[in-house]
Amino acid sequence: LKTLAWGLPGWQAAAETCTVLRRATQLPGVTSVSVNLLMNSATVTLDGSGATGPRDVLDAIEDAGAAAAHRLVG
């Protein structure tokens, strides 16, 4: 398993969170996704199959209309 985390500047809406959770969990190889609005961060765990990589997750976050800052972990 590989865990990735991103800073999410300015996130305050539950609607953004739901959209990102839905988009990211639809990616192949994603085993879990969590968003922490208090810490302005998102954490994604991949199964290690290589089906999805960090760029795919970032693209899904941005395609959902949310801004993601730098990767924090992973």
Predicted model as a PDB file, atoms N, CA, C, CB and O in Angstrom, pLDDT in the B-factor column:
MODEL        1                                                                  
ATOM      1  N   LEU A   1       0.838  -1.186   0.000  1.00 85.00           N  
ATOM      2  CA  LEU A   1       0.000   0.000   0.000  1.00 85.00           C  
ATOM      3  C   LEU A   1       0.877   1.241   0.000  1.00 85.00           C  
ATOM      4  CB  LEU A   1      -0.950   0.003   1.213  1.00 85.00           C  
ATOM      5  O   LEU A   1       1.956   1.249   0.592  1.00 85.00           O  
ATOM      6  N   LYS A   2       0.416   2.274  -0.656  1.00 88.00           N  
ATOM      7  CA  LYS A   2       1.133   3.535  -0.698  1.00 88.00           C  
ATOM      8  C   LYS A   2       0.159   4.636  -0.314  1.00 88.00           C  
ATOM      9  CB  LYS A   2       1.759   3.791  -2.105  1.00 88.00           C  
ATOM     10  O   LYS A   2      -0.939   4.722  -0.865  1.00 88.00           O  
ATOM     11  N   THR A   3       0.565   5.484   0.638  1.00 89.00           N  
ATOM     12  CA  THR A   3      -0.283   6.576   1.090  1.00 89.00           C  
ATOM     13  C   THR A   3       0.249   7.894   0.559  1.00 89.00           C  
ATOM     14  CB  THR A   3      -0.366   6.606   2.623  1.00 89.00           C  
ATOM     15  O   THR A   3       1.442   8.181   0.654  1.00 89.00           O  
ATOM     16  N   LEU A   4      -0.651   8.694  -0.002  1.00 86.00           N  
ATOM     17  CA  LEU A   4      -0.321  10.008  -0.535  1.00 86.00           C  
ATOM     18  C   LEU A   4      -1.164  11.038   0.198  1.00 86.00           C  
ATOM     19  CB  LEU A   4      -0.559  10.076  -2.078  1.00 86.00           C  
ATOM     20  O   LEU A   4      -2.296  10.748   0.584  1.00 86.00           O  
ATOM     21  N   ALA A   5      -0.630  12.234   0.396  1.00 86.00           N  
ATOM     22  CA  ALA A   5      -1.402  13.296   1.043  1.00 86.00           C  
ATOM     23  C   ALA A   5      -1.118  14.622   0.361  1.00 86.00           C  
ATOM     24  CB  ALA A   5      -1.071  13.382   2.553  1.00 86.00           C  
ATOM     25  O   ALA A   5       0.003  14.885  -0.076  1.00 86.00           O  
ATOM     26  N   TRP A   6      -2.146  15.449   0.274  1.00 80.00           N  
ATOM     27  CA  TRP A   6      -2.024  16.771  -0.333  1.00 80.00           C  
ATOM     28  C   TRP A   6      -2.580  17.823   0.593  1.00 80.00           C  
ATOM     29  CB  TRP A   6      -2.740  16.821  -1.680  1.00 80.00           C  
ATOM     30  O   TRP A   6      -3.521  17.566   1.344  1.00 80.00           O  
ATOM     31  N   GLY A   7      -1.996  19.022   0.542  1.00 81.00           N  
ATOM     32  CA  GLY A   7      -2.582  20.180   1.184  1.00 81.00           C  
ATOM     33  C   GLY A   7      -3.695  20.703   0.288  1.00 81.00           C  
ATOM     34  O   GLY A   7      -3.566  20.704  -0.936  1.00 81.00           O  
ATOM     35  N   LEU A   8      -4.773  21.141   0.892  1.00 76.00           N  
ATOM     36  CA  LEU A   8      -5.933  21.625   0.141  1.00 76.00           C  
ATOM     37  C   LEU A   8      -6.268  23.039   0.615  1.00 76.00           C  
ATOM     38  CB  LEU A   8      -7.163  20.669   0.319  1.00 76.00           C  
ATOM     39  O   LEU A   8      -7.149  23.213   1.457  1.00 76.00           O  
ATOM     40  N   PRO A   9      -5.590  24.028   0.097  1.00 75.00           N  
ATOM     41  CA  PRO A   9      -5.784  25.390   0.586  1.00 75.00           C  
ATOM     42  C   PRO A   9      -7.175  25.928   0.298  1.00 75.00           C  
ATOM     43  CB  PRO A   9      -4.759  26.301  -0.024  1.00 75.00           C  
ATOM     44  O   PRO A   9      -7.696  25.792  -0.809  1.00 75.00           O  
ATOM     45  N   GLY A  10      -7.763  26.538   1.311  1.00 70.00           N  
ATOM     46  CA  GLY A  10      -9.035  27.215   1.126  1.00 70.00           C  
ATOM     47  C   GLY A  10     -10.271  26.333   1.099  1.00 70.00           C  
ATOM     48  O   GLY A  10     -11.371  26.841   0.881  1.00 70.00           O  
ATOM     49  N   TRP A  11     -10.134  25.053   1.310  1.00 66.00           N  
ATOM     50  CA  TRP A  11     -11.307  24.176   1.308  1.00 66.00           C  
ATOM     51  C   TRP A  11     -12.132  24.429   2.545  1.00 66.00           C  
ATOM     52  CB  TRP A  11     -10.894  22.694   1.234  1.00 66.00           C  
ATOM     53  O   TRP A  11     -11.612  24.439   3.661  1.00 66.00           O  
ATOM     54  N   GLN A  12     -13.419  24.635   2.348  1.00 64.00           N  
ATOM     55  CA  GLN A  12     -14.317  24.826   3.482  1.00 64.00           C  
ATOM     56  C   GLN A  12     -15.677  24.185   3.253  1.00 64.00           C  
ATOM     57  CB  GLN A  12     -14.492  26.301   3.763  1.00 64.00           C  
ATOM     58  O   GLN A  12     -16.486  24.096   4.176  1.00 64.00           O  
ATOM     59  N   ALA A  13     -15.928  23.744   2.051  1.00 69.00           N  
ATOM     60  CA  ALA A  13     -17.268  23.261   1.712  1.00 69.00           C  
ATOM     61  C   ALA A  13     -17.356  21.737   1.723  1.00 69.00           C  
ATOM     62  CB  ALA A  13     -17.677  23.784   0.350  1.00 69.00           C  
ATOM     63  O   ALA A  13     -16.484  21.038   1.207  1.00 69.00           O  
ATOM     64  N   ALA A  14     -18.419  21.256   2.316  1.00 71.00           N  
ATOM     65  CA  ALA A  14     -18.658  19.815   2.328  1.00 71.00           C  
ATOM     66  C   ALA A  14     -18.923  19.306   0.918  1.00 71.00           C  
ATOM     67  CB  ALA A  14     -19.839  19.470   3.249  1.00 71.00           C  
ATOM     68  O   ALA A  14     -18.613  18.156   0.605  1.00 71.00           O  
ATOM     69  N   ALA A  15     -19.492  20.149   0.068  1.00 71.00           N  
ATOM     70  CA  ALA A  15     -19.784  19.727  -1.308  1.00 71.00           C  
ATOM     71  C   ALA A  15     -18.492  19.389  -2.051  1.00 71.00           C  
ATOM     72  CB  ALA A  15     -20.560  20.831  -2.063  1.00 71.00           C  
ATOM     73  O   ALA A  15     -18.446  18.398  -2.779  1.00 71.00           O  
ATOM     74  N   GLU A  16     -17.445  20.195  -1.879  1.00 71.00           N  
ATOM     75  CA  GLU A  16     -16.154  19.885  -2.497  1.00 71.00           C  
ATOM     76  C   GLU A  16     -15.647  18.548  -1.996  1.00 71.00           C  
ATOM     77  CB  GLU A  16     -15.122  20.992  -2.204  1.00 71.00           C  
ATOM     78  O   GLU A  16     -15.159  17.728  -2.774  1.00 71.00           O  
ATOM     79  N   THR A  17     -15.764  18.333  -0.709  1.00 77.00           N  
ATOM     80  CA  THR A  17     -15.287  17.093  -0.104  1.00 77.00           C  
ATOM     81  C   THR A  17     -15.994  15.891  -0.706  1.00 77.00           C  
ATOM     82  CB  THR A  17     -15.491  17.120   1.410  1.00 77.00           C  
ATOM     83  O   THR A  17     -15.343  14.908  -1.057  1.00 77.00           O  
ATOM     84  N   CYS A  18     -17.306  15.951  -0.831  1.00 80.00           N  
ATOM     85  CA  CYS A  18     -18.071  14.831  -1.394  1.00 80.00           C  
ATOM     86  C   CYS A  18     -17.665  14.561  -2.835  1.00 80.00           C  
ATOM     87  CB  CYS A  18     -19.578  15.116  -1.320  1.00 80.00           C  
ATOM     88  O   CYS A  18     -17.513  13.408  -3.238  1.00 80.00           O  
ATOM     89  N   THR A  19     -17.490  15.621  -3.606  1.00 79.00           N  
ATOM     90  CA  THR A  19     -17.111  15.460  -5.008  1.00 79.00           C  
ATOM     91  C   THR A  19     -15.743  14.806  -5.124  1.00 79.00           C  
ATOM     92  CB  THR A  19     -17.112  16.814  -5.725  1.00 79.00           C  
ATOM     93  O   THR A  19     -15.560  13.883  -5.917  1.00 79.00           O  
ATOM     94  N   VAL A  20     -14.787  15.276  -4.343  1.00 77.00           N  
ATOM     95  CA  VAL A  20     -13.436  14.719  -4.393  1.00 77.00           C  
ATOM     96  C   VAL A  20     -13.433  13.268  -3.931  1.00 77.00           C  
ATOM     97  CB  VAL A  20     -12.478  15.552  -3.531  1.00 77.00           C  
ATOM     98  O   VAL A  20     -12.793  12.421  -4.554  1.00 77.00           O  
ATOM     99  N   LEU A  21     -14.135  12.978  -2.854  1.00 82.00           N  
ATOM    100  CA  LEU A  21     -14.204  11.591  -2.374  1.00 82.00           C  
ATOM    101  C   LEU A  21     -14.775  10.681  -3.453  1.00 82.00           C  
ATOM    102  CB  LEU A  21     -15.061  11.499  -1.094  1.00 82.00           C  
ATOM    103  O   LEU A  21     -14.249   9.594  -3.692  1.00 82.00           O  
ATOM    104  N   ARG A  22     -15.829  11.111  -4.093  1.00 85.00           N  
ATOM    105  CA  ARG A  22     -16.469  10.296  -5.130  1.00 85.00           C  
ATOM    106  C   ARG A  22     -15.519  10.080  -6.313  1.00 85.00           C  
ATOM    107  CB  ARG A  22     -17.778  10.966  -5.610  1.00 85.00           C  
ATOM    108  O   ARG A  22     -15.353   8.955  -6.783  1.00 85.00           O  
ATOM    109  N   ARG A  23     -14.902  11.155  -6.788  1.00 85.00           N  
ATOM    110  CA  ARG A  23     -13.999  11.054  -7.945  1.00 85.00           C  
ATOM    111  C   ARG A  23     -12.788  10.178  -7.635  1.00 85.00           C  
ATOM    112  CB  ARG A  23     -13.530  12.450  -8.380  1.00 85.00           C  
ATOM    113  O   ARG A  23     -12.421   9.317  -8.434  1.00 85.00           O  
ATOM    114  N   ALA A  24     -12.174  10.394  -6.486  1.00 86.00           N  
ATOM    115  CA  ALA A  24     -10.953   9.656  -6.158  1.00 86.00           C  
ATOM    116  C   ALA A  24     -11.235   8.178  -5.911  1.00 86.00           C  
ATOM    117  CB  ALA A  24     -10.285  10.267  -4.931  1.00 86.00           C  
ATOM    118  O   ALA A  24     -10.431   7.330  -6.298  1.00 86.00           O  
ATOM    119  N   THR A  25     -12.348   7.853  -5.282  1.00 89.00           N  
ATOM    120  CA  THR A  25     -12.641   6.447  -5.008  1.00 89.00           C  
ATOM    121  C   THR A  25     -12.986   5.681  -6.280  1.00 89.00           C  
ATOM    122  CB  THR A  25     -13.785   6.334  -4.013  1.00 89.00           C  
ATOM    123  O   THR A  25     -12.953   4.450  -6.279  1.00 89.00           O  
ATOM    124  N   GLN A  26     -13.313   6.376  -7.358  1.00 92.00           N  
ATOM    125  CA  GLN A  26     -13.606   5.713  -8.631  1.00 92.00           C  
ATOM    126  C   GLN A  26     -12.340   5.331  -9.393  1.00 92.00           C  
ATOM    127  CB  GLN A  26     -14.468   6.613  -9.498  1.00 92.00           C  
ATOM    128  O   GLN A  26     -12.409   4.579 -10.365  1.00 92.00           O  
ATOM    129  N   LEU A  27     -11.193   5.835  -8.967  1.00 94.00           N  
ATOM    130  CA  LEU A  27      -9.939   5.502  -9.650  1.00 94.00           C  
ATOM    131  C   LEU A  27      -9.540   4.062  -9.342  1.00 94.00           C  
ATOM    132  CB  LEU A  27      -8.810   6.476  -9.230  1.00 94.00           C  
ATOM    133  O   LEU A  27      -9.678   3.619  -8.201  1.00 94.00           O  
ATOM    134  N   PRO A  28      -9.048   3.323 -10.337  1.00 95.00           N  
ATOM    135  CA  PRO A  28      -8.608   1.945 -10.079  1.00 95.00           C  
ATOM    136  C   PRO A  28      -7.405   1.931  -9.150  1.00 95.00           C  
ATOM    137  CB  PRO A  28      -8.264   1.227 -11.397  1.00 95.00           C  
ATOM    138  O   PRO A  28      -6.496   2.748  -9.296  1.00 95.00           O  
ATOM    139  N   GLY A  29      -7.395   1.028  -8.215  1.00 94.00           N  
ATOM    140  CA  GLY A  29      -6.258   0.893  -7.308  1.00 94.00           C  
ATOM    141  C   GLY A  29      -6.336   1.751  -6.066  1.00 94.00           C  
ATOM    142  O   GLY A  29      -5.455   1.654  -5.211  1.00 94.00           O  
ATOM    143  N   VAL A  30      -7.360   2.597  -5.926  1.00 95.00           N  
ATOM    144  CA  VAL A  30      -7.530   3.418  -4.729  1.00 95.00           C  
ATOM    145  C   VAL A  30      -8.285   2.593  -3.699  1.00 95.00           C  
ATOM    146  CB  VAL A  30      -8.286   4.757  -5.050  1.00 95.00           C  
ATOM    147  O   VAL A  30      -9.391   2.119  -3.961  1.00 95.00           O  
ATOM    148  N   THR A  31      -7.681   2.423  -2.520  1.00 94.00           N  
ATOM    149  CA  THR A  31      -8.320   1.625  -1.476  1.00 94.00           C  
ATOM    150  C   THR A  31      -9.024   2.477  -0.435  1.00 94.00           C  
ATOM    151  CB  THR A  31      -7.300   0.752  -0.800  1.00 94.00           C  
ATOM    152  O   THR A  31      -9.975   2.011   0.194  1.00 94.00           O  
ATOM    153  N   SER A  32      -8.579   3.725  -0.236  1.00 92.00           N  
ATOM    154  CA  SER A  32      -9.268   4.615   0.694  1.00 92.00           C  
ATOM    155  C   SER A  32      -8.932   6.065   0.390  1.00 92.00           C  
ATOM    156  CB  SER A  32      -8.899   4.276   2.143  1.00 92.00           C  
ATOM    157  O   SER A  32      -7.870   6.382  -0.146  1.00 92.00           O  
ATOM    158  N   VAL A  33      -9.870   6.937   0.749  1.00 89.00           N  
ATOM    159  CA  VAL A  33      -9.704   8.374   0.571  1.00 89.00           C  
ATOM    160  C   VAL A  33     -10.296   9.048   1.798  1.00 89.00           C  
ATOM    161  CB  VAL A  33     -10.387   8.883  -0.753  1.00 89.00           C  
ATOM    162  O   VAL A  33     -11.389   8.694   2.240  1.00 89.00           O  
ATOM    163  N   SER A  34      -9.578  10.016   2.346  1.00 88.00           N  
ATOM    164  CA  SER A  34     -10.139  10.801   3.440  1.00 88.00           C  
ATOM    165  C   SER A  34      -9.763  12.262   3.245  1.00 88.00           C  
ATOM    166  CB  SER A  34      -9.641  10.282   4.816  1.00 88.00           C  
ATOM    167  O   SER A  34      -8.687  12.588   2.745  1.00 88.00           O  
ATOM    168  N   VAL A  35     -10.675  13.125   3.651  1.00 84.00           N  
ATOM    169  CA  VAL A  35     -10.455  14.569   3.577  1.00 84.00           C  
ATOM    170  C   VAL A  35     -10.659  15.125   4.975  1.00 84.00           C  
ATOM    171  CB  VAL A  35     -11.419  15.260   2.536  1.00 84.00           C  
ATOM    172  O   VAL A  35     -11.650  14.818   5.637  1.00 84.00           O  
ATOM    173  N   ASN A  36      -9.713  15.949   5.420  1.00 83.00           N  
ATOM    174  CA  ASN A  36      -9.798  16.592   6.724  1.00 83.00           C  
ATOM    175  C   ASN A  36      -9.891  18.099   6.491  1.00 83.00           C  
ATOM    176  CB  ASN A  36      -8.564  16.225   7.631  1.00 83.00           C  
ATOM    177  O   ASN A  36      -8.891  18.746   6.179  1.00 83.00           O  
ATOM    178  N   LEU A  37     -11.095  18.653   6.644  1.00 80.00           N  
ATOM    179  CA  LEU A  37     -11.286  20.083   6.403  1.00 80.00           C  
ATOM    180  C   LEU A  37     -10.567  20.944   7.435  1.00 80.00           C  
ATOM    181  CB  LEU A  37     -12.765  20.415   6.405  1.00 80.00           C  
ATOM    182  O   LEU A  37     -10.106  22.039   7.111  1.00 80.00           O  
ATOM    183  N   LEU A  38     -10.465  20.468   8.664  1.00 82.00           N  
ATOM    184  CA  LEU A  38      -9.771  21.246   9.700  1.00 82.00           C  
ATOM    185  C   LEU A  38      -8.287  21.390   9.398  1.00 82.00           C  
ATOM    186  CB  LEU A  38      -9.955  20.591  11.067  1.00 82.00           C  
ATOM    187  O   LEU A  38      -7.680  22.424   9.677  1.00 82.00           O  
ATOM    188  N   MET A  39      -7.709  20.336   8.821  1.00 82.00           N  
ATOM    189  CA  MET A  39      -6.278  20.353   8.500  1.00 82.00           C  
ATOM    190  C   MET A  39      -6.026  20.741   7.040  1.00 82.00           C  
ATOM    191  CB  MET A  39      -5.659  18.982   8.787  1.00 82.00           C  
ATOM    192  O   MET A  39      -4.877  20.833   6.606  1.00 82.00           O  
ATOM    193  N   ASN A  40      -7.104  20.965   6.287  1.00 79.00           N  
ATOM    194  CA  ASN A  40      -6.993  21.282   4.856  1.00 79.00           C  
ATOM    195  C   ASN A  40      -6.089  20.277   4.136  1.00 79.00           C  
ATOM    196  CB  ASN A  40      -6.449  22.713   4.664  1.00 79.00           C  
ATOM    197  O   ASN A  40      -5.114  20.645   3.480  1.00 79.00           O  
ATOM    198  N   SER A  41      -6.444  19.002   4.280  1.00 82.00           N  
ATOM    199  CA  SER A  41      -5.634  17.965   3.644  1.00 82.00           C  
ATOM    200  C   SER A  41      -6.503  16.805   3.164  1.00 82.00           C  
ATOM    201  CB  SER A  41      -4.565  17.454   4.615  1.00 82.00           C  
ATOM    202  O   SER A  41      -7.613  16.582   3.647  1.00 82.00           O  
ATOM    203  N   ALA A  42      -5.956  16.086   2.204  1.00 83.00           N  
ATOM    204  CA  ALA A  42      -6.592  14.866   1.708  1.00 83.00           C  
ATOM    205  C   ALA A  42      -5.547  13.764   1.717  1.00 83.00           C  
ATOM    206  CB  ALA A  42      -7.194  15.069   0.269  1.00 83.00           C  
ATOM    207  O   ALA A  42      -4.382  13.999   1.395  1.00 83.00           O  
ATOM    208  N   THR A  43      -5.966  12.563   2.087  1.00 88.00           N  
ATOM    209  CA  THR A  43      -5.084  11.405   2.110  1.00 88.00           C  
ATOM    210  C   THR A  43      -5.712  10.309   1.265  1.00 88.00           C  
ATOM    211  CB  THR A  43      -4.828  10.913   3.566  1.00 88.00           C  
ATOM    212  O   THR A  43      -6.898  10.005   1.393  1.00 88.00           O  
ATOM    213  N   VAL A  44      -4.896   9.724   0.400  1.00 90.00           N  
ATOM    214  CA  VAL A  44      -5.353   8.662  -0.500  1.00 90.00           C  
ATOM    215  C   VAL A  44      -4.415   7.472  -0.347  1.00 90.00           C  
ATOM    216  CB  VAL A  44      -5.403   9.154  -1.991  1.00 90.00           C  
ATOM    217  O   VAL A  44      -3.194   7.633  -0.362  1.00 90.00           O  
ATOM    218  N   THR A  45      -4.979   6.289  -0.202  1.00 93.00           N  
ATOM    219  CA  THR A  45      -4.183   5.073  -0.125  1.00 93.00           C  
ATOM    220  C   THR A  45      -4.393   4.266  -1.402  1.00 93.00           C  
ATOM    221  CB  THR A  45      -4.557   4.236   1.133  1.00 93.00           C  
ATOM    222  O   THR A  45      -5.521   3.996  -1.813  1.00 93.00           O  
ATOM    223  N   LEU A  46      -3.272   3.890  -2.016  1.00 93.00           N  
ATOM    224  CA  LEU A  46      -3.287   3.094  -3.241  1.00 93.00           C  
ATOM    225  C   LEU A  46      -2.896   1.661  -2.928  1.00 93.00           C  
ATOM    226  CB  LEU A  46      -2.339   3.692  -4.301  1.00 93.00           C  
ATOM    227  O   LEU A  46      -2.157   1.412  -1.975  1.00 93.00           O  
ATOM    228  N   ASP A  47      -3.387   0.716  -3.725  1.00 94.00           N  
ATOM    229  CA  ASP A  47      -3.112  -0.697  -3.456  1.00 94.00           C  
ATOM    230  C   ASP A  47      -1.738  -1.158  -3.933  1.00 94.00           C  
ATOM    231  CB  ASP A  47      -4.163  -1.541  -4.102  1.00 94.00           C  
ATOM    232  O   ASP A  47      -1.341  -2.290  -3.653  1.00 94.00           O  
ATOM    233  N   GLY A  48      -1.013  -0.316  -4.639  1.00 87.00           N  
ATOM    234  CA  GLY A  48       0.325  -0.676  -5.093  1.00 87.00           C  
ATOM    235  C   GLY A  48       0.366  -1.391  -6.429  1.00 87.00           C  
ATOM    236  O   GLY A  48       1.438  -1.795  -6.880  1.00 87.00           O  
ATOM    237  N   SER A  49      -0.777  -1.554  -7.068  1.00 92.00           N  
ATOM    238  CA  SER A  49      -0.821  -2.253  -8.353  1.00 92.00           C  
ATOM    239  C   SER A  49      -0.242  -1.420  -9.490  1.00 92.00           C  
ATOM    240  CB  SER A  49      -2.245  -2.637  -8.682  1.00 92.00           C  
ATOM    241  O   SER A  49       0.115  -1.953 -10.541  1.00 92.00           O  
ATOM    242  N   GLY A  50      -0.151  -0.115  -9.275  1.00 87.00           N  
ATOM    243  CA  GLY A  50       0.348   0.772 -10.313  1.00 87.00           C  
ATOM    244  C   GLY A  50      -0.737   1.253 -11.258  1.00 87.00           C  
ATOM    245  O   GLY A  50      -0.456   1.990 -12.204  1.00 87.00           O  
ATOM    246  N   ALA A  51      -1.982   0.840 -11.011  1.00 90.00           N  
ATOM    247  CA  ALA A  51      -3.092   1.246 -11.873  1.00 90.00           C  
ATOM    248  C   ALA A  51      -3.343   2.748 -11.791  1.00 90.00           C  
ATOM    249  CB  ALA A  51      -4.361   0.486 -11.495  1.00 90.00           C  
ATOM    250  O   ALA A  51      -3.776   3.363 -12.766  1.00 90.00           O  
ATOM    251  N   THR A  52      -3.073   3.331 -10.642  1.00 92.00           N  
ATOM    252  CA  THR A  52      -3.256   4.760 -10.408  1.00 92.00           C  
ATOM    253  C   THR A  52      -2.023   5.297  -9.704  1.00 92.00           C  
ATOM    254  CB  THR A  52      -4.540   5.038  -9.571  1.00 92.00           C  
ATOM    255  O   THR A  52      -1.498   4.668  -8.786  1.00 92.00           O  
ATOM    256  N   GLY A  53      -1.566   6.456 -10.138  1.00 89.00           N  
ATOM    257  CA  GLY A  53      -0.401   7.085  -9.519  1.00 89.00           C  
ATOM    258  C   GLY A  53      -0.754   8.455  -8.965  1.00 89.00           C  
ATOM    259  O   GLY A  53      -1.892   8.906  -9.086  1.00 89.00           O  
ATOM    260  N   PRO A  54       0.224   9.116  -8.357  1.00 87.00           N  
ATOM    261  CA  PRO A  54      -0.012  10.425  -7.751  1.00 87.00           C  
ATOM    262  C   PRO A  54      -0.607  11.446  -8.722  1.00 87.00           C  
ATOM    263  CB  PRO A  54       1.276  10.960  -7.195  1.00 87.00           C  
ATOM    264  O   PRO A  54      -1.500  12.204  -8.343  1.00 87.00           O  
ATOM    265  N   ARG A  55      -0.132  11.476  -9.947  1.00 88.00           N  
ATOM    266  CA  ARG A  55      -0.648  12.446 -10.925  1.00 88.00           C  
ATOM    267  C   ARG A  55      -2.119  12.193 -11.224  1.00 88.00           C  
ATOM    268  CB  ARG A  55       0.169  12.386 -12.228  1.00 88.00           C  
ATOM    269  O   ARG A  55      -2.887  13.138 -11.404  1.00 88.00           O  
ATOM    270  N   ASP A  56      -2.522  10.913 -11.280  1.00 91.00           N  
ATOM    271  CA  ASP A  56      -3.930  10.569 -11.521  1.00 91.00           C  
ATOM    272  C   ASP A  56      -4.826  11.093 -10.404  1.00 91.00           C  
ATOM    273  CB  ASP A  56      -4.096   9.048 -11.652  1.00 91.00           C  
ATOM    274  O   ASP A  56      -5.913  11.613 -10.654  1.00 91.00           O  
ATOM    275  N   VAL A  57      -4.349  10.948  -9.165  1.00 86.00           N  
ATOM    276  CA  VAL A  57      -5.129  11.415  -8.017  1.00 86.00           C  
ATOM    277  C   VAL A  57      -5.238  12.938  -8.049  1.00 86.00           C  
ATOM    278  CB  VAL A  57      -4.485  10.943  -6.686  1.00 86.00           C  
ATOM    279  O   VAL A  57      -6.321  13.490  -7.856  1.00 86.00           O  
ATOM    280  N   LEU A  58      -4.125  13.611  -8.290  1.00 84.00           N  
ATOM    281  CA  LEU A  58      -4.133  15.070  -8.370  1.00 84.00           C  
ATOM    282  C   LEU A  58      -5.074  15.544  -9.477  1.00 84.00           C  
ATOM    283  CB  LEU A  58      -2.710  15.604  -8.616  1.00 84.00           C  
ATOM    284  O   LEU A  58      -5.837  16.489  -9.280  1.00 84.00           O  
ATOM    285  N   ASP A  59      -5.022  14.896 -10.632  1.00 86.00           N  
ATOM    286  CA  ASP A  59      -5.920  15.248 -11.729  1.00 86.00           C  
ATOM    287  C   ASP A  59      -7.383  15.076 -11.323  1.00 86.00           C  
ATOM    288  CB  ASP A  59      -5.613  14.394 -12.962  1.00 86.00           C  
ATOM    289  O   ASP A  59      -8.222  15.905 -11.674  1.00 86.00           O  
ATOM    290  N   ALA A  60      -7.693  14.020 -10.595  1.00 84.00           N  
ATOM    291  CA  ALA A  60      -9.073  13.780 -10.154  1.00 84.00           C  
ATOM    292  C   ALA A  60      -9.528  14.878  -9.193  1.00 84.00           C  
ATOM    293  CB  ALA A  60      -9.194  12.393  -9.477  1.00 84.00           C  
ATOM    294  O   ALA A  60     -10.667  15.337  -9.268  1.00 84.00           O  
ATOM    295  N   ILE A  61      -8.643  15.296  -8.294  1.00 79.00           N  
ATOM    296  CA  ILE A  61      -8.973  16.374  -7.356  1.00 79.00           C  
ATOM    297  C   ILE A  61      -9.243  17.663  -8.134  1.00 79.00           C  
ATOM    298  CB  ILE A  61      -7.822  16.587  -6.325  1.00 79.00           C  
ATOM    299  O   ILE A  61     -10.232  18.353  -7.888  1.00 79.00           O  
ATOM    300  N   GLU A  62      -8.359  17.972  -9.065  1.00 80.00           N  
ATOM    301  CA  GLU A  62      -8.506  19.210  -9.824  1.00 80.00           C  
ATOM    302  C   GLU A  62      -9.692  19.140 -10.790  1.00 80.00           C  
ATOM    303  CB  GLU A  62      -7.220  19.510 -10.595  1.00 80.00           C  
ATOM    304  O   GLU A  62     -10.367  20.147 -11.003  1.00 80.00           O  
ATOM    305  N   ASP A  63      -9.954  17.975 -11.375  1.00 81.00           N  
ATOM    306  CA  ASP A  63     -11.113  17.805 -12.255  1.00 81.00           C  
ATOM    307  C   ASP A  63     -12.419  17.984 -11.495  1.00 81.00           C  
ATOM    308  CB  ASP A  63     -11.082  16.430 -12.917  1.00 81.00           C  
ATOM    309  O   ASP A  63     -13.441  18.349 -12.077  1.00 81.00           O  
ATOM    310  N   ALA A  64     -12.380  17.726 -10.198  1.00 76.00           N  
ATOM    311  CA  ALA A  64     -13.566  17.906  -9.354  1.00 76.00           C  
ATOM    312  C   ALA A  64     -13.788  19.384  -9.031  1.00 76.00           C  
ATOM    313  CB  ALA A  64     -13.426  17.096  -8.051  1.00 76.00           C  
ATOM    314  O   ALA A  64     -14.769  19.743  -8.379  1.00 76.00           O  
ATOM    315  N   GLY A  65     -12.869  20.239  -9.493  1.00 72.00           N  
ATOM    316  CA  GLY A  65     -13.019  21.672  -9.281  1.00 72.00           C  
ATOM    317  C   GLY A  65     -12.369  22.185  -8.023  1.00 72.00           C  
ATOM    318  O   GLY A  65     -12.619  23.320  -7.617  1.00 72.00           O  
ATOM    319  N   ALA A  66     -11.543  21.379  -7.401  1.00 69.00           N  
ATOM    320  CA  ALA A  66     -10.867  21.779  -6.179  1.00 69.00           C  
ATOM    321  C   ALA A  66      -9.398  22.007  -6.434  1.00 69.00           C  
ATOM    322  CB  ALA A  66     -11.056  20.736  -5.093  1.00 69.00           C  
ATOM    323  O   ALA A  66      -8.794  21.337  -7.272  1.00 69.00           O  
ATOM    324  N   ALA A  67      -8.826  22.940  -5.725  1.00 68.00           N  
ATOM    325  CA  ALA A  67      -7.392  23.202  -5.856  1.00 68.00           C  
ATOM    326  C   ALA A  67      -6.643  22.319  -4.869  1.00 68.00           C  
ATOM    327  CB  ALA A  67      -7.066  24.710  -5.611  1.00 68.00           C  
ATOM    328  O   ALA A  67      -7.050  22.169  -3.717  1.00 68.00           O  
ATOM    329  N   ALA A  68      -5.565  21.747  -5.326  1.00 66.00           N  
ATOM    330  CA  ALA A  68      -4.713  20.950  -4.449  1.00 66.00           C  
ATOM    331  C   ALA A  68      -3.329  21.572  -4.469  1.00 66.00           C  
ATOM    332  CB  ALA A  68      -4.667  19.444  -4.892  1.00 66.00           C  
ATOM    333  O   ALA A  68      -2.803  21.916  -5.527  1.00 66.00           O  
ATOM    334  N   ALA A  69      -2.764  21.708  -3.323  1.00 61.00           N  
ATOM    335  CA  ALA A  69      -1.413  22.263  -3.235  1.00 61.00           C  
ATOM    336  C   ALA A  69      -0.409  21.124  -3.381  1.00 61.00           C  
ATOM    337  CB  ALA A  69      -1.200  23.027  -1.886  1.00 61.00           C  
ATOM    338  O   ALA A  69      -0.730  20.076  -3.941  1.00 61.00           O  
ATOM    339  N   HIS A  70       0.759  21.322  -2.896  1.00 57.00           N  
ATOM    340  CA  HIS A  70       1.828  20.345  -2.997  1.00 57.00           C  
ATOM    341  C   HIS A  70       1.479  19.037  -2.287  1.00 57.00           C  
ATOM    342  CB  HIS A  70       3.105  20.920  -2.424  1.00 57.00           C  
ATOM    343  O   HIS A  70       0.665  18.995  -1.364  1.00 57.00           O  
ATOM    344  N   ARG A  71       2.122  17.987  -2.752  1.00 63.00           N  
ATOM    345  CA  ARG A  71       1.989  16.688  -2.094  1.00 63.00           C  
ATOM    346  C   ARG A  71       2.721  16.737  -0.780  1.00 63.00           C  
ATOM    347  CB  ARG A  71       2.531  15.542  -2.982  1.00 63.00           C  
ATOM    348  O   ARG A  71       3.841  17.245  -0.722  1.00 63.00           O  
ATOM    349  N   LEU A  72       2.133  16.231   0.268  1.00 56.00           N  
ATOM    350  CA  LEU A  72       2.729  16.283   1.600  1.00 56.00           C  
ATOM    351  C   LEU A  72       3.461  15.012   1.972  1.00 56.00           C  
ATOM    352  CB  LEU A  72       1.674  16.560   2.620  1.00 56.00           C  
ATOM    353  O   LEU A  72       4.506  15.061   2.622  1.00 56.00           O  
ATOM    354  N   VAL A  73       2.911  13.848   1.555  1.00 57.00           N  
ATOM    355  CA  VAL A  73       3.467  12.550   1.937  1.00 57.00           C  
ATOM    356  C   VAL A  73       3.337  11.626   0.749  1.00 57.00           C  
ATOM    357  CB  VAL A  73       2.750  11.955   3.194  1.00 57.00           C  
ATOM    358  O   VAL A  73       2.422  11.767  -0.062  1.00 57.00           O  
ATOM    359  N   GLY A  74       4.266  10.668   0.645  1.00 54.00           N  
ATOM    360  CA  GLY A  74       4.130   9.619  -0.375  1.00 54.00           C  
ATOM    361  C   GLY A  74       4.950   9.891  -1.511  1.00 54.00           C  
ATOM    362  O   GLY A  74       4.960   9.113  -2.465  1.00 54.00           O  
TER     363      GLY A  74                                                      
ENDMDL                                                                          
END                                                                             
